[in-house]
Amino acid sequence: MCSNRNLFSSFADKVGRRQVFAIGAAATYNILSPTSSTSFAAEAKKGYQAVLDKKDGYTFLYPFGWQEVVIQGQDKVFKDVIEPLESVSVNLVVTSKEDVRDLGSPQEVAEALVRKVLAPSTQKTKIIEASEHQVEGKNYYSFEFVAKAPNFTRHALGVITIGNGKFYTLTTGANERRWEKMKEKLHAVIDSFQVFSV
C-alpha cells in the first residue's frame, strides 16, 4: 500500500479536494478505542475487534490479533505481524464535496484511487469490481483490486464515502496466495465500515 501523503494529496486535488487532513499519531491514540458495543456497524463479532473514532466519525472491525502500527499519512492502521500484507488502513481527506457520487461512478473513482494512491506506480493494478451501496442513507463505493509487484501480488478491498466534510477511504487486503483463506474476514472488515455525523 502506498502511504505517500503527496500522492494522496495529488489525487485529492484532481477530485476537488484541497488538502490532506492529517492527525498526529499521539492524538489518535487518545480518540480511538476498541469497543464491544456501539450503535454503529462495528458491533462486537467473534474473531474481531472494533474501532470507534468519535472525533472523526467512523467505525470498523478488524481481525483479532492484528496490531496497531503508525504509518505516516494514514489515520489508522492495523496489520498482521506475521503476514505484513494483511492489513487495514483508514485515510481522511478534507473535501467540499457532499456525496461520493459527486466524484464520478464507482468504477471511475476506484480506478483513479488505486492507480494514484493505493498502489505504487511501479505496480500493475487491476480493478476486479466496483459497486455502490447505502448505509443509513449514506452512499458508499466498494471495490476489489489486485496490485502486482515483481515479488508478490496483493489482493485488496476498499470502501469510500464522504461525510463530516471529509473523504474517507478504508482499504484492507492480503497476499494473493492467502486470498482464499482471508477473503471472508476482509469482506467483514469492509462491510463493517460506517461513517457517522460528528
Contacts in CASP RR format, 6 or more apart in sequence:
PFRMAT RR
TARGET T0000
AUTHOR 0000-0000-0000
METHOD contacts of the structure
MODEL  1
MCSNRNLFSSFADKVGRRQVFAIGAAATYNILSPTSSTSFAAEAKKGYQA
VLDKKDGYTFLYPFGWQEVVIQGQDKVFKDVIEPLESVSVNLVVTSKEDV
RDLGSPQEVAEALVRKVLAPSTQKTKIIEASEHQVEGKNYYSFEFVAKAP
NFTRHALGVITIGNGKFYTLTTGANERRWEKMKEKLHAVIDSFQVFSV
1 87 0 8 1.000
1 89 0 8 1.000
1 118 0 8 1.000
1 119 0 8 1.000
1 154 0 8 1.000
1 156 0 8 1.000
1 171 0 8 1.000
2 117 0 8 1.000
2 118 0 8 1.000
2 119 0 8 1.000
2 120 0 8 1.000
3 71 0 8 1.000
3 72 0 8 1.000
3 73 0 8 1.000
3 74 0 8 1.000
3 89 0 8 1.000
5 20 0 8 1.000
5 22 0 8 1.000
5 72 0 8 1.000
5 73 0 8 1.000
7 116 0 8 1.000
7 117 0 8 1.000
8 20 0 8 1.000
8 73 0 8 1.000
8 91 0 8 1.000
8 93 0 8 1.000
8 117 0 8 1.000
9 19 0 8 1.000
9 20 0 8 1.000
9 93 0 8 1.000
10 116 0 8 1.000
11 112 0 8 1.000
11 113 0 8 1.000
11 116 0 8 1.000
11 117 0 8 1.000
12 18 0 8 1.000
12 19 0 8 1.000
12 20 0 8 1.000
12 93 0 8 1.000
12 95 0 8 1.000
12 167 0 8 1.000
14 112 0 8 1.000
14 116 0 8 1.000
15 95 0 8 1.000
15 97 0 8 1.000
15 103 0 8 1.000
15 109 0 8 1.000
15 112 0 8 1.000
15 167 0 8 1.000
16 95 0 8 1.000
16 96 0 8 1.000
16 97 0 8 1.000
17 93 0 8 1.000
17 94 0 8 1.000
17 95 0 8 1.000
17 96 0 8 1.000
17 97 0 8 1.000
17 167 0 8 1.000
18 94 0 8 1.000
18 96 0 8 1.000
19 93 0 8 1.000
19 94 0 8 1.000
20 73 0 8 1.000
20 93 0 8 1.000
20 94 0 8 1.000
21 92 0 8 1.000
21 93 0 8 1.000
21 94 0 8 1.000
21 166 0 8 1.000
22 73 0 8 1.000
23 55 0 8 1.000
23 56 0 8 1.000
23 75 0 8 1.000
23 92 0 8 1.000
25 70 0 8 1.000
28 53 0 8 1.000
28 75 0 8 1.000
28 76 0 8 1.000
31 53 0 8 1.000
31 54 0 8 1.000
31 55 0 8 1.000
31 56 0 8 1.000
32 51 0 8 1.000
32 52 0 8 1.000
32 53 0 8 1.000
32 76 0 8 1.000
33 51 0 8 1.000
33 52 0 8 1.000
34 49 0 8 1.000
34 50 0 8 1.000
34 51 0 8 1.000
34 52 0 8 1.000
35 42 0 8 1.000
35 50 0 8 1.000
35 51 0 8 1.000
35 52 0 8 1.000
36 44 0 8 1.000
36 50 0 8 1.000
37 43 0 8 1.000
37 44 0 8 1.000
38 50 0 8 1.000
38 52 0 8 1.000
38 59 0 8 1.000
40 52 0 8 1.000
40 59 0 8 1.000
40 194 0 8 1.000
40 196 0 8 1.000
41 59 0 8 1.000
41 60 0 8 1.000
41 61 0 8 1.000
41 135 0 8 1.000
41 191 0 8 1.000
41 192 0 8 1.000
41 193 0 8 1.000
41 194 0 8 1.000
42 50 0 8 1.000
42 51 0 8 1.000
42 52 0 8 1.000
42 59 0 8 1.000
42 60 0 8 1.000
42 61 0 8 1.000
42 192 0 8 1.000
42 193 0 8 1.000
42 194 0 8 1.000
43 50 0 8 1.000
44 50 0 8 1.000
45 61 0 8 1.000
45 188 0 8 1.000
45 192 0 8 1.000
47 63 0 8 1.000
47 64 0 8 1.000
48 61 0 8 1.000
48 62 0 8 1.000
48 63 0 8 1.000
48 64 0 8 1.000
48 188 0 8 1.000
48 189 0 8 1.000
48 192 0 8 1.000
49 61 0 8 1.000
49 62 0 8 1.000
49 63 0 8 1.000
49 64 0 8 1.000
49 65 0 8 1.000
49 66 0 8 1.000
50 59 0 8 1.000
50 60 0 8 1.000
50 61 0 8 1.000
50 192 0 8 1.000
51 59 0 8 1.000
51 60 0 8 1.000
51 61 0 8 1.000
51 62 0 8 1.000
51 76 0 8 1.000
52 59 0 8 1.000
53 59 0 8 1.000
53 75 0 8 1.000
53 76 0 8 1.000
53 90 0 8 1.000
54 198 0 8 1.000
55 198 0 8 1.000
56 75 0 8 1.000
56 92 0 8 1.000
56 164 0 8 1.000
56 166 0 8 1.000
56 198 0 8 1.000
57 164 0 8 1.000
57 195 0 8 1.000
57 196 0 8 1.000
57 197 0 8 1.000
57 198 0 8 1.000
58 90 0 8 1.000
58 168 0 8 1.000
58 170 0 8 1.000
58 193 0 8 1.000
58 194 0 8 1.000
58 195 0 8 1.000
58 196 0 8 1.000
59 192 0 8 1.000
59 193 0 8 1.000
59 194 0 8 1.000
59 196 0 8 1.000
60 88 0 8 1.000
60 90 0 8 1.000
60 170 0 8 1.000
60 189 0 8 1.000
60 192 0 8 1.000
60 193 0 8 1.000
60 194 0 8 1.000
61 188 0 8 1.000
61 189 0 8 1.000
61 192 0 8 1.000
62 78 0 8 1.000
62 88 0 8 1.000
62 172 0 8 1.000
62 189 0 8 1.000
63 80 0 8 1.000
63 86 0 8 1.000
63 185 0 8 1.000
63 189 0 8 1.000
65 80 0 8 1.000
66 78 0 8 1.000
66 79 0 8 1.000
66 80 0 8 1.000
66 86 0 8 1.000
66 87 0 8 1.000
66 88 0 8 1.000
67 78 0 8 1.000
67 79 0 8 1.000
67 80 0 8 1.000
67 81 0 8 1.000
68 76 0 8 1.000
68 77 0 8 1.000
68 78 0 8 1.000
69 77 0 8 1.000
69 78 0 8 1.000
69 79 0 8 1.000
70 77 0 8 1.000
71 77 0 8 1.000
71 89 0 8 1.000
73 91 0 8 1.000
74 89 0 8 1.000
74 90 0 8 1.000
74 91 0 8 1.000
75 89 0 8 1.000
75 90 0 8 1.000
75 91 0 8 1.000
75 92 0 8 1.000
76 89 0 8 1.000
76 90 0 8 1.000
77 87 0 8 1.000
77 88 0 8 1.000
77 89 0 8 1.000
77 90 0 8 1.000
78 87 0 8 1.000
78 88 0 8 1.000
78 89 0 8 1.000
79 86 0 8 1.000
79 87 0 8 1.000
79 88 0 8 1.000
80 86 0 8 1.000
80 87 0 8 1.000
83 174 0 8 1.000
83 175 0 8 1.000
83 178 0 8 1.000
85 152 0 8 1.000
85 154 0 8 1.000
85 173 0 8 1.000
85 174 0 8 1.000
85 175 0 8 1.000
85 178 0 8 1.000
86 173 0 8 1.000
86 174 0 8 1.000
86 175 0 8 1.000
86 178 0 8 1.000
86 182 0 8 1.000
87 172 0 8 1.000
87 173 0 8 1.000
88 170 0 8 1.000
88 171 0 8 1.000
88 172 0 8 1.000
88 173 0 8 1.000
88 189 0 8 1.000
89 170 0 8 1.000
89 171 0 8 1.000
89 172 0 8 1.000
90 168 0 8 1.000
90 169 0 8 1.000
90 170 0 8 1.000
91 117 0 8 1.000
91 168 0 8 1.000
91 169 0 8 1.000
91 171 0 8 1.000
92 166 0 8 1.000
92 167 0 8 1.000
92 168 0 8 1.000
92 169 0 8 1.000
93 166 0 8 1.000
93 167 0 8 1.000
93 169 0 8 1.000
94 165 0 8 1.000
94 166 0 8 1.000
94 167 0 8 1.000
95 162 0 8 1.000
95 165 0 8 1.000
95 166 0 8 1.000
95 167 0 8 1.000
96 165 0 8 1.000
97 103 0 8 1.000
97 162 0 8 1.000
97 167 0 8 1.000
98 162 0 8 1.000
98 163 0 8 1.000
98 165 0 8 1.000
99 139 0 8 1.000
99 162 0 8 1.000
100 109 0 8 1.000
100 132 0 8 1.000
100 139 0 8 1.000
100 140 0 8 1.000
100 141 0 8 1.000
100 160 0 8 1.000
100 161 0 8 1.000
100 162 0 8 1.000
100 167 0 8 1.000
101 132 0 8 1.000
101 139 0 8 1.000
102 162 0 8 1.000
103 109 0 8 1.000
105 130 0 8 1.000
106 130 0 8 1.000
106 131 0 8 1.000
106 132 0 8 1.000
106 141 0 8 1.000
106 142 0 8 1.000
106 143 0 8 1.000
107 127 0 8 1.000
107 130 0 8 1.000
109 130 0 8 1.000
109 141 0 8 1.000
109 160 0 8 1.000
110 127 0 8 1.000
110 130 0 8 1.000
110 141 0 8 1.000
110 143 0 8 1.000
110 145 0 8 1.000
110 158 0 8 1.000
111 127 0 8 1.000
111 130 0 8 1.000
113 143 0 8 1.000
113 160 0 8 1.000
113 169 0 8 1.000
114 125 0 8 1.000
114 127 0 8 1.000
114 143 0 8 1.000
114 145 0 8 1.000
114 147 0 8 1.000
115 125 0 8 1.000
117 169 0 8 1.000
118 145 0 8 1.000
118 147 0 8 1.000
118 156 0 8 1.000
118 169 0 8 1.000
118 171 0 8 1.000
119 125 0 8 1.000
119 145 0 8 1.000
119 147 0 8 1.000
119 154 0 8 1.000
120 147 0 8 1.000
120 149 0 8 1.000
122 149 0 8 1.000
123 147 0 8 1.000
123 148 0 8 1.000
123 149 0 8 1.000
124 147 0 8 1.000
124 148 0 8 1.000
125 145 0 8 1.000
125 146 0 8 1.000
125 147 0 8 1.000
125 148 0 8 1.000
126 145 0 8 1.000
126 146 0 8 1.000
126 148 0 8 1.000
127 143 0 8 1.000
127 144 0 8 1.000
127 145 0 8 1.000
128 143 0 8 1.000
128 144 0 8 1.000
128 145 0 8 1.000
128 146 0 8 1.000
129 143 0 8 1.000
129 144 0 8 1.000
130 141 0 8 1.000
130 142 0 8 1.000
130 143 0 8 1.000
130 144 0 8 1.000
131 141 0 8 1.000
131 142 0 8 1.000
131 143 0 8 1.000
132 139 0 8 1.000
132 140 0 8 1.000
132 141 0 8 1.000
132 142 0 8 1.000
133 139 0 8 1.000
133 140 0 8 1.000
133 142 0 8 1.000
134 140 0 8 1.000
135 194 0 8 1.000
136 194 0 8 1.000
138 161 0 8 1.000
138 163 0 8 1.000
138 195 0 8 1.000
139 161 0 8 1.000
140 159 0 8 1.000
140 160 0 8 1.000
140 161 0 8 1.000
140 193 0 8 1.000
141 159 0 8 1.000
141 160 0 8 1.000
141 161 0 8 1.000
142 157 0 8 1.000
142 158 0 8 1.000
142 159 0 8 1.000
142 190 0 8 1.000
143 157 0 8 1.000
143 158 0 8 1.000
143 159 0 8 1.000
144 155 0 8 1.000
144 156 0 8 1.000
144 157 0 8 1.000
144 158 0 8 1.000
145 155 0 8 1.000
145 156 0 8 1.000
145 158 0 8 1.000
146 153 0 8 1.000
146 154 0 8 1.000
146 155 0 8 1.000
146 156 0 8 1.000
146 176 0 8 1.000
147 153 0 8 1.000
147 154 0 8 1.000
147 156 0 8 1.000
152 175 0 8 1.000
152 176 0 8 1.000
153 175 0 8 1.000
153 176 0 8 1.000
154 173 0 8 1.000
154 174 0 8 1.000
154 175 0 8 1.000
154 176 0 8 1.000
155 173 0 8 1.000
155 174 0 8 1.000
155 175 0 8 1.000
155 176 0 8 1.000
155 179 0 8 1.000
155 183 0 8 1.000
156 171 0 8 1.000
156 172 0 8 1.000
156 173 0 8 1.000
156 174 0 8 1.000
156 186 0 8 1.000
157 171 0 8 1.000
157 172 0 8 1.000
157 173 0 8 1.000
157 186 0 8 1.000
157 187 0 8 1.000
157 189 0 8 1.000
157 190 0 8 1.000
158 169 0 8 1.000
158 170 0 8 1.000
158 171 0 8 1.000
158 172 0 8 1.000
158 190 0 8 1.000
159 169 0 8 1.000
159 170 0 8 1.000
159 190 0 8 1.000
159 193 0 8 1.000
160 167 0 8 1.000
160 168 0 8 1.000
160 169 0 8 1.000
160 170 0 8 1.000
161 167 0 8 1.000
161 168 0 8 1.000
161 195 0 8 1.000
162 168 0 8 1.000
163 195 0 8 1.000
163 197 0 8 1.000
164 195 0 8 1.000
164 197 0 8 1.000
164 198 0 8 1.000
168 193 0 8 1.000
168 195 0 8 1.000
170 189 0 8 1.000
170 190 0 8 1.000
170 193 0 8 1.000
172 186 0 8 1.000
172 189 0 8 1.000
172 190 0 8 1.000
173 182 0 8 1.000
173 186 0 8 1.000
174 181 0 8 1.000
174 182 0 8 1.000
174 183 0 8 1.000
174 186 0 8 1.000
END
